[in-house]
Amino acid sequence: MFVERHTLATVGVRHAPQVGRILCYHSVEQPEWGVNDLTVERFRQQLDAAFAAGFTFVPASQIAREGGSADQLAITFDDGALSVLTVAAPILRSYDIPFSAFVVSLWCGGEGGPGPTSTMRWDDVIRLAELGAEIGNHSASHADFADLNDDEIADQIGGARDAIERHTGIRTTSFAIPFGQSGNWPPQASVIGRELGYDLIYAQAQQTRPPGTIARTFVTHFDRPRIFRAVLRGRYDRWEEWF
Ligand SMILES: [Zn+2]
């Protein structure tokens, strides 16, 4: 009960009710990311479909803080795949769409994860920020926080925060939960995250996310136009991706 009381008190820093939709991507035209990779054709198709349906794109932090409106979308990328810089960013800039990228600090240093050529390194993260991306924290090693004690949680969040700042000069204020599911985020993680300076903690589905976190809709390899239109209508607001 102590943790529950403490959590609700801490997350009592309420943001406006979230109406705008925040999409979560991983990579574009980088097939080793499997179900989380979209072809360029599919990615462009989705952006065009969103514009055709009357949506406008705003920064994720704007929807997170102000709630946004039903015709607003935001784009985020988890994991720091290299193709966010090399493929997605030029496309998004051509459409003048803002976006955020949440990076895993050890992966940026070439340690662990999907391999050093699959993810951005520190210089790449700096270049991405120079292109206008908001850079956020996605932990030190992409751990499942359900398996961590409080000290380990603080190391994962704070260690990544310090590494990102040391290597890029960027002080991150937003955090995306690794895996992002409700089961990957114990209540005390929100308390620790906020103590470490993160008032924006991004999760997954609107209806299943932990209290105080920000909902995002994950987009997958399989999301042809019919599915993507359903995504935009909220048909996946109870659905959590398991990768
Ligand atoms: Zn991730």
Residues whose N, C-alpha, C, O or C-beta is under 5 A from the ligand:
A	BS01	ZN	D78 D79 P178 F179
